[in-house]
Amino acid sequence: MSLGRVTVVRAGRTAALGEVSMAAGAADVVVRGRVLDQPPGPRSRRPQRVGFGALRALAALPAVLGGVLVALVMSGFGWVGSVLFLAWLSVGAALLTVWGERLAVRRMCRFRAPSQAERQLLGPVAMMAMVRCGLPAGTVDWYVQPAPDTNACAAGRRSVAVTDGALRSFVSGRLPADQLMAMLVHELGHYETRAARYALTTTWLAAPGRAAFRPVLRVSLALCGSRPPGLVTCVLAMVGGGMALVQLVQRQQWVPAAMLAGVGLALLVTPVVHGAVSRASEYAADTYARRVGVGLELAHALMTGQGATQVPRTVWCSLLDRHPPLDRRVELLLRPVVMYG
């Protein structure tokens, strides 16, 4: 994708940098005569607190209700089952606490504490990102996630992890410090917009339903010849399910109708809504990074890490994808910064 001619203007000196480049410090980036990035003003880093965590939890509500229903059935209705069910619910609530989150990210997300050498590498860059965002030290917990790709992710209320692949790229020089800092600022944008605040709890509560549904999915794939069902099969399934639902409603069989509607909602509507909310939260984190002045660095990091792996996507995959297209993200990151007041 062509991004136009990028020019950096610094201290009265203009240097053409070709298609894409990075601007260090407080440089003004001009594309075709327009200023793209400026030093952040006193209120330019203020994020739009949309509450993406609550929206994600709402999108996962059918899966959570399914998990609660399965757990309630599996626990039975005796006093032992009731105790186990309440204990299971208590674990979900405990994941909202600091200590519960610190235990959960190690088990559920495979995060680990940085080693001494990794702490020496990551510490200065993470501190630069925190200062850039105006966040005090100790606001978030930093982790390392075992993964070969160059990436970072946020989980829970205060956990941010960098992949060990990103650290290897940083050590080898393939990932400059300002690009790594931009990646961390993007994840801090998720922290500021509260995008992953309830993710651990919803994952825990939805786990029984997903575990119960997994055998059904395996049988369905076996009937389809170990291939995902095609568009015609999905349309026929939706039509058949709709006709069955209408018949149940006409017969006033409300419990089976509610169960069928819940299954259809969980299988069709929930993934699409969850994908849309996730893409919106990614755009919000990109906007936050652009407002604090690292939009160009993040765009460069995205194109370096993902530009060679982009493949054409179908419409259905685009609806389910949790990350926006790369070209749209880069276009957003290179827009002019809107200054407040």
N, C-alpha and C positions, 0 to 999 in steps of 0.2 A: 504494500500500500504506500502510495506516495504521500508524504506529509508536507511537501512544499520545501522551499528553501529556508533553512534555519540560520539565523545570524545572532551572534552574541555581541552585545554592546557593553563594554566595561571600561570605565575610566577614560572615556573619550576615544577608545580604540575599537574598531569594528573588525571582526574576523569571521569569514564565512566558514561554516562547519559542514556543509553538504546537506544530505537529507535529514539526518537526525543527530543531535549532539546533546551534551550535558552542559549546564551552566552552573558553575561553582559559586558559592557565596551568595552575594546579593546582586548577581548579574541580571540585567533585563534581557529577556529573550524576545526577539522580533521576528515574526514570520510575515513576509509580504507587507511590511510596514506596520504591523500590529504588534503591540506588546502582549506577550503571552504570560509571562511570569514576572512578578514584581516582589520585592521584599514584603513579607506579611505585615499588615498594619496591626495596630493594637487590638483590634477585634476581628481581624480577618480569619483567625483560626477557630472561631466559634462554629461548632458543628450544628447541623440541623438535627435536633433530638427528636427523631420520628418515632423511636421506640421499636426498632426492628426486632428486638428480642421478643417483645410481646406479640408482634405480628407473626414471627416464626412459630411461637408457641400456639397461637391461634390456628395457624395452618396445620400444625401437627396434632390438633385436638382430636380428630377422628382416630388417629393411630393411638393416641394416649387413652382415649375411651375404650378402644379395642383391647389395649394392654391391660387396663384396669378390669375389664369384664373377664378376660381370660384368667387373670390372677385370682379374681374372686371365685371363679368356677373351680380352678385348680386347688385353691385353699380349702374348699368345702365350706360348710356352714357351722362346723363345731367350734368349740372355744379355741382349740389348737390352731385351726385354720384361720380363725379371726385374729389371733395373735400374730401369726405369720404375715397375714395380709396387712395389718397395721404396721408391723415392723418394716415391710417392704415399702409402704407409703412413707414411713419415717426416713428411710434412706433417701428417697427422692427429695424430701424436704431438706435433709442434711447436705445435699449437694449444692444448695444455695449458700452455704456458709463457706468461710475461707478455708477452714481445715478440711471440710468435706470435699471441696473443689480440688485442693492440693492432692488428696488421695485419689480422687476420681480421674484426674487428667493423666496420672501415671498408669492406671489400670485400663481406662476406657480409650484414651487417646495415645497411649504409649509414649507419653512425654517422659523425659528424665532431666534431672538437674545437670547443668553444664559442669564438665570437669574443670580443673584448675586452669589448664591450657585454654579450653574453650571459653572460660570466663574472662581470661585476659584478652582474648580476641573479640568477644561479643560485648564486653562491658563498656569500652569507650564508645562504640557505635550506638549501643542502646542508650547510653547517657546522652549522646548528641540528639537522638530521636526524642527523648523525653524533654530535653531542653527546648528543642524546636517546637514541640507541642505545648510547652508551658505546663508540663505535668511534674509534680514533685517526685523525688526518688522514693521508691517503695510503693508506688501506685500499682504496679503490675508485677507479676512473678514471671521471670524469664526461664524458658526451658529449651531443650534440644529434642527434636523429633527424628527418629531414624527413618530417613527417606533419601533416595538418591537424587531427587530433583532439587532445583534451586527454588525454594519456596519458604513461606512462613504462614502461620495460622494463629487465630485467636480462639480461645475456648473459655466458656464460663464467664464469670464476672471480671477476672483480673489475670488470666493466664495467656501468655503469648509465647509461641515456640518457633524456633528457626530450625529448618532441616539441617542435618549434618552435611547434606549435599551443598547447601548454600554456604556453610562454613568452609568446605573444601574449595569451592569456587572463590571465596573471599581470600583464602590463603594463597591460592595459585595466581591470583590477580585477574581472573576472568570476571569477577564481580567487584567493582570498585567500592570503596567505603561509602561514597555518597549514594550509590544505588542500593546498597544494603540498608543504609539508613532510611531511604525512601520506602523500601519494603516494610521496615519496622513502623514507620509513620503510618503506612496504610493499615497495618494491623492495630495500631493505636487508634486509628479512626474507627475501627470496629468496636474498640473499647468505649470510645466517646459516644458512639451512636447506639451502644448497648445491644449490638447485633447478636452476640452469642451468650447473653446473660442467662437464659433459661435452657440452653441447648443440652447441657448435661442432664438436667432433670427430665426433660421431655424424652430424651433418648432412653433413660432408665425406665420411665413409666410405659413407654411404648414397646419395650423389649419383649415382654411375654406375648403380646399380639403378633409381633413380627416372627417370633420363634414358632408360634402356632401356625402362622400362615406359610412358613417356609416349606413344609412338606407339600402343601397344596400347590405352591409354585413349581416345585420339582416335578410333581405329577403332570401339571399342565405343560411344562416344557418337554417332558417325555412323550406326551401325546402329540406334541407339535414337532417331534423329531429332533429334540434338543436345540431347536431354533426359536428365537423370539417370535410370537405370533405376528402375522402381517396385518396390514391395514384392513383388509376385508374381514379377517377373523375378529379384529377388535370391533369393527362396526357391527358385525352380526351378534357379537356378545352384548354390545350395548343395546341393540334393538331387542334381542331376546330378554335381557334383564328388564328393560322398560316395559315390555308386554307382561312379563311375570309380575312386576310391581303393580301395574294397573289392575290385573286380575285379583291380586291380593287385597288391594284397596276396595275394589268392588264387592268382594266377599267379606269386607270388614275384618279381615285377619290382620290386625294392626301390629302385633308383635313380629310375625314373619316379615311383614312389609317394612317395618322399621329396621330389622336386621339386614334385609336385602338392600334397602336404601343406604344404610351405613356402610356396607361392604362396597357398593358402587361408588359412594362418595370417597371412601378411603383409597380405592384403586384408581379412580380416574381424576377426580377434582383435586384431591389433596396434593399429589405430586406436582401438578401444574401450578397451584397456588404457592406451594413451597418454593418451586423454582423461581417464580416471579418475585417473591419477597427476597430470596437470596440474591438475585441479580440486582434488585434495587439497593440492597445493603452494600453490595460491592461498588455500585456507582457512588453511594454516599461516602464510603471510605476513600474512594478515588478523589472525590470532590474535597474531602477534608485534607488529603495530602496535597492537592493543588493549592488550597488556601494557605497552607503553612509554607509554601514555597518550594516543594520538591516534586512538582508535577512532571517536569521534564525528565528528572532523574528516574522517576517511577516508570514513565513511558519507555525510556531507554531500557530499563531492567526487564520490563514485560516483553519487549520485542526481542531482547537477547535471549530470554529464557523460554518464550513461548512462540516466537515468530516462526520457527522452523517446524513446529509440531501442529500447526493449525491445519485442520482437515475440513472439507465441506460437511455441513450438518443438515439433516432433514428437518422439516418443520416440527415434527414431534420431538426430536432430540433438542431442538432449540427451545421448545416450551419447557422441557424438563431440566435443561442445563442450569446449574447453579451459578455459573460465571457468565458474564456478558461476553459478546464477541470481542476479540482483541482490538480490531480496528475502531470500534466504538469507544472502548476504554481509552485508547490513545487519543482519539479525537477529543474526548472530555478532558483528559489531562492537559491538553495543549490549548484549552480555551483561556481567555483572559480571566484574571482573578477579579472577583467582585469585592470591592472594599466596602466595609461597613462604616458609616458615620465618618 
